[in-house]
Amino acid sequence: MTGAAPAGPAAHARVPWYTVTVRDATDRDVDPVVEAYKPGVDVTLIDRNLAFTPEERLVQLMEMQRFAEELVHARRSAHPLP
């Protein structure tokens, strides 16, 4: 997109496949619970993961799921139910 960003409380920016609504933030938009958690969020991890393609993210998810299944199997092997 070229030119200045949309102005006003409910301006719209058109993109070929969807519409983005840009609003000015107000006090009613601030969630105190979200604000309480923000200091503990590592934004670098979010940025790093967003750098991956959707396919790469799915591969990571599948590897994590495989690892979780290995942990469950190891626990069951070490401590079988009676």
Kinemage of the C-alpha trace (Angstrom):
@kinemage 1
@onewidth
@group {chain A} dominant
@subgroup {mainchain}
@vectorlist {calphas} color= white
{ca met a 1} P 0.000 0.000 0.000
{ca thr a 2} L 1.175 3.509 -0.657
{ca gly a 3} L 0.323 6.845 0.900
{ca ala a 4} L -0.516 7.767 4.458
{ca ala a 5} L -2.008 5.325 6.927
{ca pro a 6} L -5.795 5.454 7.381
{ca ala a 7} L -6.911 8.130 9.832
{ca gly a 8} L -9.818 8.339 12.222
{ca pro a 9} L -11.355 5.983 14.760
{ca ala a 10} L -12.652 3.414 12.272
{ca ala a 11} L -10.722 3.776 9.023
{ca his a 12} L -10.455 0.781 6.710
{ca ala a 13} L -7.476 -0.419 4.710
{ca arg a 14} L -8.345 -2.628 1.735
{ca val a 15} L -6.155 -5.590 0.959
{ca pro a 16} L -7.059 -7.928 -1.922
{ca trp a 17} L -8.288 -10.790 0.254
{ca tyr a 18} L -9.519 -9.125 3.450
{ca thr a 19} L -10.319 -5.825 5.144
{ca val a 20} L -8.307 -4.498 8.074
{ca thr a 21} L -9.995 -2.103 10.465
{ca val a 22} L -7.660 0.370 12.160
{ca arg a 23} L -8.953 1.966 15.356
{ca asp a 24} L -7.503 4.322 17.903
{ca ala a 25} L -6.858 2.513 21.193
{ca thr a 26} L -9.027 3.606 24.093
{ca asp a 27} L -9.020 2.773 27.778
{ca arg a 28} L -11.890 0.327 27.286
{ca asp a 29} L -9.667 -1.675 24.902
{ca val a 30} L -7.094 -2.307 27.650
{ca asp a 31} L -7.608 -5.663 29.378
{ca pro a 32} L -5.997 -5.621 32.839
{ca val a 33} L -5.337 -9.373 32.697
{ca val a 34} L -3.484 -9.057 29.388
{ca glu a 35} L -1.537 -6.077 30.721
{ca ala a 36} L -0.514 -8.109 33.806
{ca tyr a 37} L 0.962 -10.873 31.631
{ca lys a 38} L 2.760 -8.617 29.108
{ca pro a 39} L 5.968 -8.150 31.146
{ca gly a 40} L 6.488 -11.932 31.152
{ca val a 41} L 6.083 -12.404 27.389
{ca asp a 42} L 9.296 -12.954 25.429
{ca val a 43} L 8.494 -11.161 22.178
{ca thr a 44} L 11.707 -12.448 20.585
{ca leu a 45} L 10.249 -15.979 20.634
{ca ile a 46} L 7.095 -14.754 18.919
{ca asp a 47} L 9.146 -12.903 16.307
{ca arg a 48} L 11.345 -15.965 15.723
{ca asn a 49} L 8.358 -18.252 15.216
{ca leu a 50} L 6.616 -15.792 12.907
{ca ala a 51} L 9.747 -15.840 10.731
{ca phe a 52} L 9.027 -19.500 9.897
{ca thr a 53} L 6.755 -20.446 7.031
{ca pro a 54} L 3.435 -22.117 7.903
{ca glu a 55} L 4.894 -25.426 6.697
{ca glu a 56} L 7.933 -25.043 8.964
{ca arg a 57} L 5.625 -24.284 11.899
{ca leu a 58} L 3.628 -27.450 11.196
{ca val a 59} L 6.841 -29.505 11.080
{ca gln a 60} L 7.838 -28.045 14.467
{ca leu a 61} L 4.394 -28.855 15.851
{ca met a 62} L 4.608 -32.456 14.630
{ca glu a 63} L 8.093 -32.848 16.138
{ca met a 64} L 6.841 -31.461 19.457
{ca gln a 65} L 3.888 -33.875 19.386
{ca arg a 66} L 6.216 -36.789 18.663
{ca phe a 67} L 8.412 -35.740 21.617
{ca ala a 68} L 5.356 -35.498 23.899
{ca glu a 69} L 4.306 -39.017 22.867
{ca glu a 70} L 7.827 -40.280 23.677
{ca leu a 71} L 7.558 -38.717 27.150
{ca val a 72} L 4.210 -40.399 27.773
{ca his a 73} L 5.623 -43.744 26.610
{ca ala a 74} L 8.702 -43.332 28.835
{ca arg a 75} L 6.547 -42.515 31.870
{ca arg a 76} L 4.316 -45.513 31.260
{ca ser a 77} L 7.366 -47.762 30.861
{ca ala a 78} L 8.980 -46.458 34.053
{ca his a 79} L 5.782 -46.467 36.134
{ca pro a 80} L 3.250 -48.957 34.755
{ca leu a 81} L -0.243 -48.774 36.185
{ca pro a 82} L -1.193 -51.696 38.468
